[in-house]
Amino acid sequence: MRAQMKTKRLELRWITMEDAPRLTELADNWNVARMLARLPYPYPENGAEDWIATHSDTRARGKGSPYAIVLEGALIGVVGIELMDNVHAPGLNVELGYWLGEPYWGHGYATEAAQAAVTIGFADLGVGHLTSGHFEENAASGSVLTKCGFEYSGKSKRHCLARGEDMPSLDLVMTRDRWIDGLVQQRG
């Protein structure tokens, strides 16, 4: 799996311990945490360090990798593909996840980073499909995913760690064939 990837405006690269202070700064935001399933709020003091320490093992086991989303040298969020043990769509177990720090919302960075991560999933990991999802109230995330080629596949409940409750969620999927068709259309 590649260690980095460049897009038109962004760099995706493996997260390092040096990123921990910036990651903590951006993650310790209620508006970010309330829209994510697995981000605690308030964000723990050593949470970033503890999480980053798991990445090399996750990559070594072929379970995916989170990437720093970097704009002009500064970390602005996280994106990744992860092999999940238990997702909400039966038989589908490779999930795209992402988040941006609030100051970076609304500029197309999430879509650009997610498209790059989708390429990593299909091209590097060779997966046959990807899943993702968003809380019903997070229409902006739905827009990111549909721009990337995901299609809605159902509804579920996902636990939101920051809120401490299950939230209505919309599930999406993208197949490898749909990704390839999108590449062909871009070149055509």
C-alpha positions as a Markdown table, in Angstrom:
| # | Residue | x | y | z |
|---|---|---|---|---|
| 1 | Met | 0.0 | 0.0 | 0.0 |
| 2 | Arg | 1.4 | 3.4 | -1.0 |
| 3 | Ala | 2.6 | 5.7 | 1.7 |
| 4 | Gln | 1.5 | 8.9 | 0.0 |
| 5 | Met | -0.6 | 10.2 | -2.9 |
| 6 | Lys | -0.9 | 13.6 | -4.4 |
| 7 | Thr | -4.1 | 15.1 | -5.9 |
| 8 | Lys | -4.6 | 18.5 | -7.5 |
| 9 | Arg | -4.5 | 20.4 | -4.3 |
| 10 | Leu | -3.8 | 17.9 | -1.5 |
| 11 | Glu | -1.3 | 15.3 | -0.4 |
| 12 | Leu | -2.4 | 12.1 | 1.3 |
| 13 | Arg | 0.4 | 10.5 | 3.5 |
| 14 | Trp | 0.7 | 8.2 | 6.4 |
| 15 | Ile | 0.1 | 9.9 | 9.7 |
| 16 | Thr | 3.1 | 10.3 | 12.0 |
| 17 | Met | 3.5 | 11.1 | 15.7 |
| 18 | Glu | 4.5 | 14.6 | 14.7 |
| 19 | Asp | 0.9 | 15.1 | 13.5 |
| 20 | Ala | -0.6 | 14.3 | 16.9 |
| 21 | Pro | -0.9 | 17.9 | 18.2 |
| 22 | Arg | -2.6 | 19.2 | 15.0 |
| 23 | Leu | -4.8 | 16.1 | 14.8 |
| 24 | Thr | -5.9 | 16.7 | 18.4 |
| 25 | Glu | -6.5 | 20.4 | 17.7 |
| 26 | Leu | -8.9 | 19.6 | 14.8 |
| 27 | Ala | -10.6 | 16.6 | 16.4 |
| 28 | Asp | -11.4 | 18.3 | 19.6 |
| 29 | Asn | -14.4 | 20.0 | 18.0 |
| 30 | Trp | -18.0 | 19.2 | 18.8 |
| 31 | Asn | -19.2 | 20.0 | 15.2 |
| 32 | Val | -16.7 | 17.5 | 13.8 |
| 33 | Ala | -17.2 | 14.8 | 16.5 |
| 34 | Arg | -21.0 | 14.8 | 16.4 |
| 35 | Met | -21.0 | 13.8 | 12.8 |
| 36 | Leu | -18.6 | 10.8 | 13.2 |
| 37 | Ala | -19.2 | 7.4 | 14.6 |
| 38 | Arg | -15.9 | 6.7 | 16.3 |
| 39 | Leu | -14.5 | 10.1 | 17.3 |
| 40 | Pro | -14.8 | 10.8 | 21.1 |
| 41 | Tyr | -15.6 | 14.2 | 22.4 |
| 42 | Pro | -13.9 | 15.9 | 24.2 |
| 43 | Tyr | -10.9 | 14.4 | 22.4 |
| 44 | Pro | -8.6 | 12.7 | 24.9 |
| 45 | Glu | -5.2 | 14.3 | 25.7 |
| 46 | Asn | -3.2 | 11.4 | 24.4 |
| 47 | Gly | -5.9 | 10.1 | 22.0 |
| 48 | Ala | -4.0 | 11.0 | 18.8 |
| 49 | Glu | -0.7 | 9.4 | 20.0 |
| 50 | Asp | -2.5 | 6.2 | 21.1 |
| 51 | Trp | -4.4 | 6.0 | 17.7 |
| 52 | Ile | -1.3 | 6.7 | 15.6 |
| 53 | Ala | 0.6 | 4.0 | 17.4 |
| 54 | Thr | -1.8 | 1.4 | 16.0 |
| 55 | His | -1.3 | 2.3 | 12.3 |
| 56 | Ser | 1.8 | 0.3 | 11.4 |
| 57 | Asp | 0.2 | -2.9 | 12.8 |
| 58 | Thr | -3.0 | -2.1 | 10.9 |
| 59 | Arg | -1.1 | -1.7 | 7.7 |
| 60 | Ala | 1.0 | -4.8 | 8.3 |
| 61 | Arg | -2.1 | -6.9 | 8.8 |
| 62 | Gly | -3.6 | -5.6 | 5.5 |
| 63 | Lys | -6.5 | -4.0 | 7.4 |
| 64 | Gly | -6.0 | -0.7 | 5.6 |
| 65 | Ser | -4.5 | 2.6 | 6.5 |
| 66 | Pro | -5.5 | 6.1 | 7.6 |
| 67 | Tyr | -3.9 | 9.0 | 5.8 |
| 68 | Ala | -3.3 | 12.6 | 6.8 |
| 69 | Ile | -5.0 | 15.0 | 4.4 |
| 70 | Val | -2.4 | 17.7 | 3.9 |
| 71 | Leu | -3.0 | 21.2 | 2.3 |
| 72 | Glu | 0.0 | 23.4 | 1.8 |
| 73 | Gly | 2.0 | 21.4 | 4.4 |
| 74 | Ala | -0.7 | 21.5 | 7.1 |
| 75 | Leu | -2.8 | 18.5 | 8.2 |
| 76 | Ile | -6.5 | 19.4 | 7.7 |
| 77 | Gly | -8.2 | 16.0 | 8.2 |
| 78 | Val | -8.0 | 12.3 | 7.9 |
| 79 | Val | -9.2 | 9.8 | 5.2 |
| 80 | Gly | -8.7 | 6.0 | 5.1 |
| 81 | Ile | -9.8 | 2.6 | 3.9 |
| 82 | Glu | -10.3 | 0.1 | 6.6 |
| 83 | Leu | -11.2 | -3.6 | 6.6 |
| 84 | Met | -14.0 | -3.8 | 9.1 |
| 85 | Asp | -15.0 | -6.8 | 11.2 |
| 86 | Asn | -18.6 | -5.7 | 11.5 |
| 87 | Val | -20.2 | -3.2 | 9.1 |
| 88 | His | -23.9 | -2.5 | 8.4 |
| 89 | Ala | -24.2 | -4.0 | 4.9 |
| 90 | Pro | -24.0 | -7.8 | 5.1 |
| 91 | Gly | -21.1 | -9.2 | 3.1 |
| 92 | Leu | -19.5 | -5.9 | 2.6 |
| 93 | Asn | -16.5 | -5.2 | 4.8 |
| 94 | Val | -14.2 | -2.5 | 3.4 |
| 95 | Glu | -15.2 | 1.0 | 4.5 |
| 96 | Leu | -14.1 | 4.5 | 3.4 |
| 97 | Gly | -14.0 | 7.0 | 6.2 |
| 98 | Tyr | -13.0 | 10.6 | 6.4 |
| 99 | Trp | -13.2 | 13.9 | 8.3 |
| 100 | Leu | -12.0 | 17.4 | 7.9 |
| 101 | Gly | -11.3 | 20.1 | 10.5 |
| 102 | Glu | -14.2 | 22.6 | 10.5 |
| 103 | Pro | -12.2 | 25.5 | 9.0 |
| 104 | Tyr | -11.7 | 23.4 | 5.8 |
| 105 | Trp | -15.4 | 22.5 | 5.2 |
| 106 | Gly | -17.1 | 23.6 | 2.0 |
| 107 | His | -14.0 | 23.8 | -0.3 |
| 108 | Gly | -14.2 | 20.4 | -2.0 |
| 109 | Tyr | -11.3 | 19.0 | 0.0 |
| 110 | Ala | -13.3 | 16.0 | 1.4 |
| 111 | Thr | -14.4 | 15.0 | -2.1 |
| 112 | Glu | -10.8 | 15.3 | -3.5 |
| 113 | Ala | -9.3 | 13.3 | -0.6 |
| 114 | Ala | -12.1 | 10.6 | -0.7 |
| 115 | Gln | -11.6 | 10.1 | -4.4 |
| 116 | Ala | -7.9 | 9.5 | -3.8 |
| 117 | Ala | -8.7 | 7.0 | -1.0 |
| 118 | Val | -11.1 | 5.2 | -3.3 |
| 119 | Thr | -8.3 | 4.8 | -5.8 |
| 120 | Ile | -6.1 | 3.4 | -3.1 |
| 121 | Gly | -8.8 | 0.9 | -2.1 |
| 122 | Phe | -9.4 | -0.3 | -5.6 |
| 123 | Ala | -6.0 | 0.0 | -7.1 |
| 124 | Asp | -3.7 | -0.8 | -4.2 |
| 125 | Leu | -5.8 | -3.1 | -2.1 |
| 126 | Gly | -7.7 | -4.7 | -5.0 |
| 127 | Val | -11.0 | -4.7 | -3.2 |
| 128 | Gly | -14.2 | -5.5 | -5.1 |
| 129 | His | -16.4 | -2.9 | -3.3 |
| 130 | Leu | -16.3 | -0.2 | -0.8 |
| 131 | Thr | -18.9 | 0.9 | 1.8 |
| 132 | Ser | -19.4 | 4.1 | 3.6 |
| 133 | Gly | -22.1 | 5.9 | 5.4 |
| 134 | His | -23.2 | 9.1 | 7.0 |
| 135 | Phe | -25.7 | 10.2 | 9.7 |
| 136 | Glu | -29.0 | 11.2 | 8.1 |
| 137 | Glu | -28.5 | 14.8 | 9.2 |
| 138 | Asn | -25.1 | 15.1 | 7.5 |
| 139 | Ala | -26.2 | 15.8 | 3.9 |
| 140 | Ala | -22.7 | 17.3 | 3.1 |
| 141 | Ser | -21.1 | 13.9 | 3.7 |
| 142 | Gly | -23.7 | 12.3 | 1.4 |
| 143 | Ser | -22.8 | 14.8 | -1.3 |
| 144 | Val | -19.1 | 13.9 | -1.0 |
| 145 | Leu | -19.8 | 10.2 | -1.3 |
| 146 | Thr | -22.2 | 10.5 | -4.3 |
| 147 | Lys | -19.7 | 12.8 | -6.1 |
| 148 | Cys | -17.2 | 9.9 | -5.6 |
| 149 | Gly | -19.5 | 7.4 | -7.2 |
| 150 | Phe | -21.1 | 5.8 | -4.2 |
| 151 | Glu | -24.8 | 4.8 | -4.3 |
| 152 | Tyr | -27.2 | 4.6 | -1.4 |
| 153 | Ser | -27.9 | 1.0 | -0.4 |
| 154 | Gly | -30.0 | 1.2 | 2.8 |
| 155 | Lys | -30.5 | 2.7 | 6.2 |
| 156 | Ser | -29.1 | 1.6 | 9.6 |
| 157 | Lys | -28.3 | 2.9 | 13.0 |
| 158 | Arg | -24.7 | 3.7 | 13.9 |
| 159 | His | -23.4 | 4.5 | 17.3 |
| 160 | Cys | -22.0 | 8.0 | 17.7 |
| 161 | Leu | -19.3 | 7.9 | 20.4 |
| 162 | Ala | -19.4 | 11.7 | 20.9 |
| 163 | Arg | -23.2 | 11.7 | 21.4 |
| 164 | Gly | -23.3 | 8.4 | 23.3 |
| 165 | Glu | -26.3 | 7.2 | 21.2 |
| 166 | Asp | -27.3 | 5.4 | 18.1 |
| 167 | Met | -28.1 | 7.7 | 15.2 |
| 168 | Pro | -30.0 | 7.1 | 12.0 |
| 169 | Ser | -27.5 | 6.5 | 9.2 |
| 170 | Leu | -27.6 | 6.1 | 5.5 |
| 171 | Asp | -25.4 | 3.4 | 4.0 |
| 172 | Leu | -23.6 | 3.6 | 0.6 |
| 173 | Val | -21.6 | 1.3 | -1.6 |
| 174 | Met | -19.4 | 1.5 | -4.6 |
| 175 | Thr | -18.3 | -1.5 | -6.7 |
| 176 | Arg | -15.0 | -1.9 | -8.5 |
| 177 | Asp | -16.9 | -2.0 | -11.8 |
| 178 | Arg | -18.5 | 1.4 | -11.1 |
| 179 | Trp | -15.1 | 2.8 | -10.2 |
| 180 | Ile | -13.6 | 1.5 | -13.5 |
| 181 | Asp | -16.6 | 2.8 | -15.5 |
| 182 | Gly | -16.0 | 6.2 | -13.9 |
| 183 | Leu | -12.3 | 6.2 | -15.0 |
| 184 | Val | -13.3 | 5.2 | -18.5 |
| 185 | Gln | -15.8 | 8.1 | -18.7 |
| 186 | Gln | -13.2 | 10.6 | -17.4 |
| 187 | Arg | -10.8 | 9.5 | -20.2 |
| 188 | Gly | -13.5 | 9.4 | -22.9 |
